[in-house]
Amino acid sequence: MASDDRSGDAGAPAVGRLEAGRVVDGFRLEARVHQGGMANLWQVSHPQHVGPLLMKVPLLRPGEDPATIVGFEVEQMILPTLQGRHVPRFVAQGDFTHQPYIVMECIDGPGLAARVDEVPLSFDEIVEIGARVAEALHDLHRQHVVHLDIKPENVMFRADGTAVLIDFGLSHHDALPDLLSEEFRQPMGSWPYIAPEQVQFVRNDPRSDLFALGAMLYQFTTGELPFGEPRSMRALRRRLHVDPAPPRALRPDCPPWLQELILRCLEVEPARRFDTAALLAIALADPRQVPLTARAQRRSSSSWLARWRRRYFDWGQASAAPPPRSARALASRSPIIVAAVDVGEGGADLAGQVREMVRRIVVTEPGARLACVSVLKTGVLSVDDYEDARGANRQVQQLAALKHWARPISKSLNLDEGRLTFHVLEAIDPAAALIEFAQRNGVDQIVMGARGSSAMRRYLGSVSSQVVAQAPCTVTVVRM
């Protein structure tokens, strides 16, 4: 499909006007798939690269905003450093002396922007979207990057549902020069979604991305943006001292726990939000364990007294506090520790030793989140009976046993509900279930027990050995 692409091709005299069929550095332009305000996207092919590819070409027209060029340079620096399923795979790039472009993997699934026309969404959909985006953000933050422009247009999904973050032109990398802060002194990002600290030119706090995710969840829940669409700096700065209307004031059937999570993400002070995206993902995965505060029952926006206090006292103190050292440092300050516990009969001594090991680890990590996990093994072929011979629900029994196991830890360390959760997983393969739980929730360490060796265990492989070999985190094995 030939297309006229005169807009955006000035400044590229070495290549000339881009059009379908043209070849740039071996990449054949097949069709222009998007024309945006800052760049054009072309579907391209290359004989040495398999799979659908996208070429991003910046607009370089006379009088173009200089931030467009700088932002493209930022993305050229950051995208090649990123790895994993939550970002597009980087392929190639061209410099400004010939033809600037970035070639990347073309994501095969839908974009989140399409759902904006369908708001408000069902609560199940909101939770699913929030959890998947939170997982992607945690993976990004662990790679030393704060996105700083999270919005529906910058979230895609793979065919299997994995969230993919795109467009890193406004991002901050802990180890790379921040060209935007060096050259400009203005809030960078999409104004309906950016965090209060971004308005104050703070660009290295990963909790800014959680604020933006909270704004998206608010939009998907209520059908409205929490702060509208500000058109002036004065309107933008209102978020520094004014709370949005609580979701339940706009949608009365919103569950209290969901309002709790959304308003926590939208707190003015970053320290009052979730420390990491992984903690938010865990909360979304099991809303029954979300501790409710006054946020959950709030029915109106902030009072004039609260606004006055924030404007003249609280925000001044918060902005004077030192920002986090890095995205990864903040993530490591709140590690997620999993205690994998066998609460079945005959394992009391080993479970006790696991408990003591967990207590020793958690006491050295004041910000740690402890997830107590047990696996309810299911059958391969048969439909499982979830009631025992006495008619009691096996899952409820296992959950009660898990809480009983953790009680000495919660009492001795005074863990509040927000730092202690319980999960009973149903699975045919306990090892695979633990590994998947660790991957999905960004777990930092697993503590588990291992019984004595036997011929059968050596032949089949123990659960602990499989977890040690395949888990994406540190694994501590306690033996009798």
VOGU-3710 file (C-alpha; in Angstrom, 3 decimals, decimal comma):
1> masddrsgda> 0,000/0,000/0,000  1,719/3,187/-1,154  1,248/6,232/1,036  2,329/9,861/0,881  4,663/10,606/3,789  5,788/14,166/3,153  5,057/15,071/6,757  7,940/14,051/8,936  10,555/13,420/6,235  12,180/16,833/6,088
11> gapavgrlea> 15,582/16,511/7,671  16,296/13,163/6,001  17,756/14,201/2,654  20,072/11,205/2,452  17,094/8,866/2,251  14,449/11,062/0,705  10,713/10,793/1,046  9,658/7,637/2,860  7,081/5,568/1,038  5,984/1,950/0,788
21> grvvdgfrle> 8,513/-0,150/-1,089  11,524/1,956/-0,127  14,472/0,160/1,531  16,274/1,822/4,445  19,426/0,063/5,695  18,055/-3,253/4,446  14,566/-2,754/5,928  11,766/-2,646/3,353  8,898/-0,309/4,233  5,668/-2,237/3,683
31> arvhqggman> 2,985/0,167/4,945  2,600/3,076/7,303  0,474/1,856/10,197  0,326/4,988/12,352  0,946/8,699/12,002  1,368/10,354/15,400  2,240/13,791/16,678  5,887/12,897/17,281  6,650/9,948/14,987  5,374/7,699/12,215
41> lwqvshpqhv> 5,251/3,922/12,499  5,973/1,724/9,496  5,542/-2,009/9,127  8,856/-3,244/7,723  10,520/-6,512/6,730  14,120/-7,682/6,528  15,514/-10,927/5,077  17,655/-11,541/8,178  14,981/-10,826/10,803  12,032/-13,133/11,401
51> gpllmkvpll> 8,621/-11,916/12,445  6,650/-8,701/12,011  8,709/-5,560/12,648  7,929/-1,882/13,224  10,102/1,079/12,262  9,608/4,250/14,269  10,634/7,438/12,435  10,585/10,798/14,265  8,939/13,878/12,785  11,631/16,387/11,833
61> rpgedpativ> 9,608/19,142/10,210  10,759/22,779/10,492  9,573/24,281/13,763  9,048/20,878/15,383  9,201/20,804/19,196  12,856/20,177/20,197  11,592/17,736/22,838  10,540/15,447/19,984  14,156/15,033/18,869  15,535/14,712/22,406
71> gfeveqmilp> 12,833/12,198/23,339  13,700/10,090/20,312  17,369/10,137/21,353  16,318/9,012/24,831  14,394/6,061/23,408  17,366/5,156/21,199  19,497/4,976/24,353  17,062/3,101/26,585  15,275/0,551/24,384  18,443/-1,444/23,484
81> tlqgrhvprf> 19,165/-1,915/27,216  15,789/-3,547/27,958  14,992/-7,240/27,922  12,080/-9,549/28,627  8,489/-10,124/27,598  7,222/-6,792/28,918  9,030/-4,617/26,353  9,330/-4,787/22,552  12,467/-6,573/21,340  14,976/-4,064/19,960
91> vaqgdfthqp> 16,261/-4,829/16,441  18,173/-1,865/14,973  18,457/1,915/14,826  19,705/4,667/12,524  21,377/7,924/13,547  20,499/11,518/12,748  23,345/11,967/10,225  21,555/9,688/7,743  18,042/8,625/8,754  16,939/8,392/12,388
101> yivmecidgp> 14,775/5,371/13,146  14,239/2,549/15,594  13,244/-0,936/14,433  11,583/-3,119/17,027  9,364/-6,147/17,380  5,735/-5,620/16,373  3,501/-6,699/19,276  0,883/-9,168/18,050  -1,923/-8,327/20,467  -4,340/-5,450/21,099
111> glaarvdevp> -3,589/-2,093/22,700  -5,118/-0,884/25,952  -6,208/2,405/24,358  -9,057/0,591/22,604  -10,660/-0,138/25,980  -11,018/3,556/26,848  -14,078/3,785/24,599  -15,716/0,999/26,635  -15,371/2,496/30,128  -16,460/1,829/32,769
121> lsfdeiveig> -15,232/-1,754/32,628  -16,237/-4,712/34,750  -14,324/-5,109/38,001  -12,837/-8,429/36,887  -11,404/-6,734/33,789  -10,045/-3,824/35,823  -8,261/-6,176/38,207  -6,824/-8,223/35,333  -5,531/-5,132/33,517  -4,096/-3,625/36,677
131> arvaealhdl> -2,269/-6,790/37,701  -0,730/-7,321/34,266  0,444/-3,725/33,930  1,828/-3,788/37,484  3,850/-6,910/36,623  5,267/-5,145/33,564  6,161/-2,054/35,596  7,952/-4,084/38,250  10,031/-5,801/35,579  10,883/-2,415/34,044
141> hrqhvvhldi> 11,845/-0,877/37,394  14,162/-3,796/38,091  15,989/-2,835/34,905  16,733/0,636/36,340  14,082/2,417/34,255  11,136/4,624/35,260  8,707/4,957/32,338  7,141/8,343/33,259  4,492/8,238/30,506  2,207/5,379/31,504
151> kpenvmfrad> -1,181/5,760/29,817  -3,511/3,455/27,849  -1,824/4,367/24,546  1,511/3,071/25,834  0,324/-0,375/26,939  -0,003/-3,284/24,511  -0,778/-6,955/25,104  0,757/-10,026/23,561  -1,483/-12,833/22,333  -1,034/-14,637/25,679
161> gtavlidfgl> -2,131/-11,550/27,652  1,324/-10,362/28,759  1,391/-6,571/29,123  4,016/-4,768/27,035  5,121/-1,195/27,725  6,030/0,946/24,725  7,347/4,457/23,978  10,320/5,238/26,222  10,953/8,743/24,908  10,211/10,369/28,278
171> shhdalpdll> 11,760/7,663/30,455  14,580/7,884/32,982  17,385/5,322/33,229  19,447/5,308/36,422  22,723/4,696/34,588  22,224/6,870/31,481  22,204/10,645/30,981  18,798/12,248/31,527  18,774/14,417/28,411  15,292/15,758/29,054
181> seefrqpmgs> 16,080/17,115/32,520  19,354/18,552/31,211  17,719/20,494/28,375  14,182/21,307/29,542  12,524/22,639/32,682  8,907/21,663/32,275  6,718/18,715/33,362  7,201/15,830/30,942  4,418/13,323/30,385  0,716/13,081/29,585
191> wpyiapeqvq> -0,929/15,588/31,903  -4,049/13,571/32,835  -1,812/10,798/34,222  1,469/12,261/35,517  2,299/12,220/39,222  2,600/15,297/41,471  6,372/14,873/41,800  6,709/14,981/38,012  5,086/18,412/38,136  7,940/19,294/40,527
201> fvrndprsdl> 10,503/17,958/37,987  11,368/14,766/39,927  12,053/12,113/37,283  13,674/9,187/39,090  10,927/7,844/41,362  9,326/4,567/40,146  6,274/5,292/42,286  5,398/7,945/39,682  4,451/5,064/37,383  2,169/3,661/40,110
211> falgamlyqf> 0,364/7,007/40,268  -0,212/6,846/36,500  -1,464/3,259/36,779  -3,819/4,389/39,556  -5,142/7,117/37,253  -5,812/4,491/34,566  -7,592/2,186/37,034  -9,686/5,165/38,176  -10,608/5,872/34,550  -11,537/2,248/33,836
221> ttgelpfgep> -13,599/2,093/37,047  -15,509/5,384/36,847  -15,362/6,385/33,193  -13,716/9,656/34,257  -10,129/10,856/34,610  -9,245/11,572/38,261  -8,037/15,118/37,500  -9,799/15,749/34,211  -7,746/17,004/31,282  -5,783/20,015/32,569
231> rsmralrrrl> -5,014/22,700/29,993  -2,826/24,976/32,112  -0,023/24,698/34,656  -2,382/25,979/37,330  -4,843/23,176/36,596  -2,018/20,637/36,459  -0,656/21,696/39,853  -4,007/21,074/41,589  -3,047/17,427/42,035  -0,339/18,520/44,470
241> hvdpappral> -2,945/19,380/47,075  -6,401/18,190/45,904  -7,672/14,603/46,030  -9,917/13,329/43,218  -13,504/12,361/43,910  -13,460/8,819/45,358  -14,432/6,130/42,807  -17,419/5,050/44,924  -18,847/8,584/44,708  -19,045/8,112/40,929
251> rpdcppwlqe> -19,713/4,377/40,848  -21,446/3,269/44,065  -21,004/-0,449/43,357  -17,192/-0,107/43,348  -15,858/-2,534/45,992  -14,221/-0,813/48,993  -10,988/-2,773/48,447  -10,684/-1,484/44,854  -11,200/2,112/45,970  -8,565/1,497/48,643
261> lilrclevep> -6,006/0,401/46,045  -6,811/3,151/43,536  -6,669/5,970/46,081  -3,467/4,582/47,555  -1,878/4,745/44,101  -3,122/8,336/43,752  -1,668/9,595/47,025  0,089/12,933/46,639  3,147/11,831/48,581  5,016/8,921/46,930
271> arrfdtaall> 5,815/7,407/50,340  2,097/6,766/50,924  1,700/4,735/47,729  2,805/1,136/47,256  6,573/0,875/47,467  6,732/-1,330/44,391  4,529/-2,406/41,522  4,953/-6,016/42,655  3,165/-5,222/45,928  0,268/-3,725/43,979
281> aialadprqv> 0,123/-6,799/41,727  -0,115/-9,103/44,756  -2,891/-6,973/46,261  -4,864/-7,125/43,009  -4,364/-10,895/42,805  -6,111/-11,486/46,141  -8,383/-8,574/47,109  -9,659/-10,440/50,186  -6,361/-9,711/51,886  -6,280/-5,969/51,158
291> pltaraqrrs> -6,264/-4,116/54,511  -8,921/-1,393/54,399  -8,291/2,097/55,762  -10,320/5,314/55,736  -9,624/5,499/51,979  -12,019/2,599/51,349  -15,002/4,452/52,819  -14,223/7,939/51,543  -17,215/9,526/49,795  -15,953/13,038/48,993
301> ssswlarwrr> -12,801/14,836/47,880  -10,316/16,400/50,288  -11,547/19,120/52,645  -10,339/22,727/52,432  -8,258/22,137/55,576  -6,502/19,143/54,032  -5,844/21,125/50,867  -4,410/24,036/52,862  -2,189/21,703/54,857  -0,820/20,024/51,736
311> ryfdwgqasa> -0,240/23,317/49,946  1,641/25,001/52,742  3,057/22,201/54,907  2,931/18,543/53,861  4,056/18,874/50,235  6,871/21,246/51,181  8,224/18,633/53,566  7,757/15,795/51,084  9,498/17,653/48,255  12,393/18,494/50,560
321> appprsaral> 12,998/14,802/51,295  15,740/13,133/49,229  14,387/11,204/46,236  15,045/7,450/45,989  18,563/6,577/44,883  17,327/4,532/41,935  14,376/2,577/40,628  16,061/-0,701/41,479  17,098/0,518/44,949  13,494/1,314/45,823
331> asrspiivaa> 12,335/-2,085/44,569  14,984/-3,837/46,663  13,910/-1,873/49,739  10,609/-3,772/49,780  11,475/-7,369/48,830  8,797/-10,029/48,489  9,656/-13,176/50,430  7,699/-16,380/49,893  7,477/-19,005/52,610  6,571/-22,238/50,790
341> vdvgeggadl> 5,059/-24,385/53,523  3,933/-28,005/53,526  1,138/-28,027/56,095  0,317/-31,700/55,590  0,659/-34,356/58,210  4,140/-35,479/59,182  5,892/-32,216/58,351  5,563/-30,339/61,644  9,269/-30,398/62,537  10,397/-29,271/59,096
351> agqvremvrr> 7,677/-26,591/58,956  8,929/-25,295/62,282  12,462/-24,988/60,971  11,212/-23,194/57,855  9,302/-20,792/60,094  12,419/-19,961/62,101  14,439/-19,358/58,926  11,716/-17,077/57,569  11,624/-15,136/60,846  15,401/-14,574/60,697
361> ivvtepgarl> 15,214/-13,291/57,127  12,212/-11,003/57,620  13,668/-9,416/60,757  16,601/-8,170/58,666  14,280/-6,678/56,002  12,060/-4,053/57,686  10,139/-3,339/54,466  9,706/-6,965/53,371  6,377/-8,427/52,305  5,871/-12,048/53,457
371> acvsvlktgv> 3,670/-14,268/51,288  2,899/-17,618/52,913  2,166/-20,170/50,197  0,925/-23,747/50,322  0,070/-26,000/47,390  -3,078/-28,119/47,329  -2,134/-30,918/44,967  -4,825/-31,915/42,482  -5,273/-35,046/40,388  -4,144/-35,440/36,789
381> lsvddyedar> -7,184/-37,078/35,231  -9,966/-37,109/37,776  -12,180/-34,276/38,980  -10,890/-33,604/42,476  -13,053/-33,825/45,552  -12,380/-30,683/47,584  -14,013/-32,115/50,686  -12,370/-34,614/53,003  -14,070/-37,664/54,561  -15,684/-35,435/57,217
391> ganrqvqqla> -17,129/-33,001/54,642  -14,686/-30,177/55,419  -13,366/-28,042/52,568  -9,711/-28,989/51,983  -8,714/-25,568/50,717  -10,219/-23,811/53,738  -8,463/-26,300/56,010  -5,143/-25,688/54,297  -5,579/-21,907/54,524  -6,365/-22,183/58,242
401> alkhwarpis> -3,289/-24,381/58,783  -1,150/-21,877/56,891  -2,345/-19,001/59,073  -1,730/-21,084/62,179  1,812/-21,788/60,958  2,508/-18,066/60,447  1,005/-16,827/63,730  4,282/-16,991/65,734  6,030/-14,934/63,024  3,339/-12,249/62,841
411> kslnldegrl> 3,273/-11,939/66,625  7,031/-11,816/67,185  7,658/-9,344/64,342  4,379/-7,410/64,703  3,608/-7,723/60,999  0,550/-5,732/59,963  -1,942/-7,139/57,478  -0,398/-5,193/54,623  2,902/-7,087/54,961  1,536/-10,605/55,432
421> tfhvleaidp> -0,596/-12,545/52,931  -1,682/-16,163/52,519  -2,110/-18,134/49,298  -3,322/-21,698/48,710  -2,428/-22,734/45,165  -4,181/-25,602/43,393  -1,862/-27,480/41,044  -0,907/-30,862/39,682  2,785/-29,973/39,948  3,661/-28,128/43,205
431> aaaliefaqr> 7,084/-27,051/41,936  5,644/-25,523/38,765  2,997/-23,707/40,810  5,621/-22,151/43,095  7,805/-21,132/40,143  4,863/-19,528/38,334  3,822/-17,675/41,509  7,366/-16,308/41,867  7,496/-15,202/38,234  4,065/-13,584/38,245
441> ngvdqivmga> 4,585/-11,639/41,479  8,204/-10,530/41,165  9,288/-12,572/44,178  12,787/-11,870/45,524  13,331/-14,955/47,686  11,683/-18,326/48,350  12,205/-20,186/51,616  11,138/-23,827/51,594  11,847/-27,133/53,274  13,267/-30,361/51,867
451> rgssamrryl> 12,750/-33,774/53,403  15,431/-36,438/53,545  16,686/-38,148/50,412  15,193/-41,373/49,111  15,509/-43,541/46,017  12,108/-42,338/44,737  13,033/-38,674/45,215  16,367/-39,158/43,477  14,580/-40,774/40,546  11,682/-38,317/40,182
461> gsvssqvvaq> 13,364/-35,178/41,440  12,200/-33,318/44,540  10,046/-30,214/44,569  12,843/-28,198/46,168  15,403/-29,205/43,544  13,050/-28,184/40,724  12,360/-24,822/42,367  16,080/-24,197/42,943  16,827/-24,980/39,303  14,035/-22,925/37,701
471> apctvtvvrm> 12,875/-20,156/40,047  13,729/-16,601/38,898  14,906/-15,580/42,376  16,995/-16,620/45,365  15,876/-19,924/46,933  16,762/-20,916/50,498  16,256/-24,615/51,250  15,918/-25,771/54,864  16,744/-29,425/55,563  16,018/-31,528/58,594
//
